[in-house]
Amino acid sequence: MSNTTQFTLNSNRVLPNFISCVFGIVFFAIGVINTFWGNDTLFGLFIIALSFAFFPPLTTLLKKLTRLSIPGFVKVVLAIFIIWAALGVGELPDKIDLMLASF
């Protein structure tokens, strides 16, 4: 018998993990756009840091290290906050236009 770790695929968590990863990637991209285009470097870095809450491997690592997990409703509130901040305060459409003009 070997000492390798077996990973089991929990079928009832595949879709939520996929959706969480998609949101994490989108929010990471929003953070990168805010970091490098416009005058919101710290805001962009803040959004990048918040996007890590949506990546399942990182939330699993957080749970192992601190025994704290991020509840689903907190992720929903965080997602609403990021979208509101990026579209309203962060002027994301203007920054996307600026980014596309620089290419």
Residue pairs with C-beta under 8 A, 6 or more apart in sequence:
16 72
17 56
20 54
20 55
20 56
20 75
21 54
21 55
21 56
23 54
23 75
23 79
24 51
24 52
24 53
24 54
24 55
25 51
27 47
27 48
27 50
27 51
27 54
27 79
27 82
28 48
28 51
30 44
30 47
30 51
30 82
30 86
30 90
30 92
31 44
31 45
31 46
31 47
31 48
31 49
31 50
31 51
32 44
32 48
33 44
33 92
33 95
33 96
33 99
34 40
34 41
34 43
34 44
34 47
34 86
34 90
34 92
34 95
35 41
35 44
35 45
35 48
36 44
36 99
37 95
37 98
37 99
37 102
38 91
38 94
38 95
38 98
40 90
40 95
43 85
43 89
43 90
47 82
47 85
47 86
47 90
50 78
50 82
51 82
52 58
53 59
53 70
53 75
53 78
54 75
54 79
59 69
59 70
62 68
62 69
62 70
63 69
86 92
87 93
